[in-house]
Amino acid sequence: AQIDELTDKSKALEEQLNADKEDNGKHEAERKALQEQIKRNALKIQECQSEEKDINQNINNVQKLIDDLEQKIEAESRKLERDEAAKRQQIMDQLGEVASRLTAKEEAFQALGREKQDLETRGRSLQEQLKNAANDRNRVQQQLQDVQGWQNQLQNQQQNKLNAFGTNIERILQEIERTSWRGSTPPLGPLGRYVTLKDSTYREVLQNQIGGSMYQFVVSHPADRQVLGQILKRHSNQAPIVIAERDIFDFSRGLPQDRSIVTPLDVLEEPQLIKFQYQFSDDWVPRILVNAHSLERIGLTKTRAEADHMAERDPGRIFWSADQYRVTKYKDGGFSSQIMPELKKTDRRRLLFAVQDTAAQLRDAQEREQQLRHELDVIMKHGNKAKATLEEIEQKRDNLIKQGRAIQHEISGLQRQKGDLEDLSKEEAPQEVAVLEAMRSDHLTDKEKHMTSFQIVYERRLQLDGENKPLVEKARMLRDRVEQANEANARIHAEMSRLFDQTCQARSNHKHYRDKLAEAERKVTEHNEKLAVTEEEYSGWHAKASEYCAEVMNPRNSDLVQKEVAALEKAVKQRERRQGASVDEMEAECVRTKRALEKTNAAIKGLEEMAQKLDYAVKIRIETWHTFRRNIALRTKAQFGFHLAVRSFIGHLHFDHVKSTLNLSVMTADQAQAQGTQRAKEARSLSGGE
């Protein structure tokens, strides 16, 4: 009960931890996006400040030139002595009127420019929204395609479960049954047909790690590989083919001694009986998977933290966690923890080890498709609305451009009129004064332009500052949330580690007291057996004593007893004279002989135990050597077949470990085509080149 309670608490904490991780990931992604936006705004603000500094410097330089020119003009004007003051005044009045109108038109043109800039800013914002909407649309469309592809795979599997292992599997299996094969057994495959997962906890990690082997075909003879390859090619199937002899070997030595470690291959209490996390319908299949993935040396855990803890207890063993981590601690002290690559939504390995009904999976996929379609409709509506707004803004901007062109045309006319009046007012003025006034007018125009640019840049910087303030505040809040979530995760990790230690301690205590109970029951059984032996010995001694002399019945006459005692003493003395020794001497001799016998028996027992231990050690060494020899033979066969396959040859190695012989047979590709299914040549019958 305590173990179940601790397990439930661990599951609840793990669910809470996963939920916190998901929220933390969303907050972290949002915070990074805000930081990127703040960084972009900061760069724009720096650019605005740099422009303000440059414009301010230009304004100061122009103002100095204007002040110098005004001083020179004032000095030259004092030299003018003309009588046509009235005419000049009229010209100056007209010039002032034209200048006022020109200033009003220029202000109107600047207002149009600011309005145009505002529209362009809104247009850029809407373009960014359209770009984001396009990205979201593409993402949702891709997810929708993946879900539709997944539905097609589920529908195909619903029609025929063999479709999960590739195309035309049923036809391939029928043709395999009709074909004659040279190996001891027909080709076996796909391997996934013979494997059924019992515990769905480890479904995803096993799909990731050994899912590729579920599509394999296995042949026991190298010549069968070419024939099977042609069958697969005819049916457009690219399943891999493996060559391996049928060998039902014992792999229980690789299983962990610590029974708390869960492995894909778990040993039962019955000798030589293997129970798997899978249910195999062919004894050859688990041996193939053991050779391919060393499953007997793999541990399975539910979380990465549990895998880290188990790796500390059993260095050198690899652990796969259900949350897609590969953890191992090397015997030299190194530690490795790697995340496994995530399977794509359309990966066909996701159809393997199915524990849920295909119809239920299909319903889930259809519900997911409806959700994605709804999300796509919402994105399309927002995108269309933003597009309509952008078109409206572009139309307004075009109208402002047309109005600006008309105002520019009027400004050009007023500037020409102003120039004519200035020329008329300066006809009789000294040449130097006219030149100075022209220069001052140009500098004033430059100053106004610089002031206008400065105002635009200043307003843009204020706008960027205003946009950055809420972003910075929101980023700070998200950072605080992420830190709080990390602290909560750390506390949950500590609590989970404590609960795991308590669970392990409870399991250890359970095993300890269970062993104690078995030991006590064994002692009770031994004492009962000793009691039965003692009672039997007592019955035997009582029977022998009854044979030796009759039972003494009380009360008896003392004279009769004395007479019987005297007769017994006389009989004892006569027996001592016949035997040549007294009873005490014979008893002492018996004791000495018994001691010598016990000593001899103890020596014999020690020698027997030593002989048993030596015999067991020799058997272990011989068994280990046999395993090593079988492994070398299997590897030699695989390498031999590989090198022959490179040359398109066919060959076979047969090791007879009893007779200590090696038989080798080889057939070249030309011989195989010429001889058909005839037997291969012996090595001594080949030519030198072959």
PyMOL commands that set and color helices and strands:
alter all, ss='L'
color gray80, all
select helices_A, chain A and resi 2-77+85-159+161-165+169-178+191-194+200-215+222-234+252-254+284-293+295-297+304-313+348-351+358-425+431-548+558-579+583-646+669-675+683-685
alter helices_A, ss='H'
color red, helices_A
select strands_A, chain A and resi 195-197+217-219+241-243+265-267+274-276+278-280+298-301+318-321+325-329+335-339+650-656+661-667+681-682
alter strands_A, ss='S'
color yellow, strands_A
deselect
rebuild
show_as cartoon
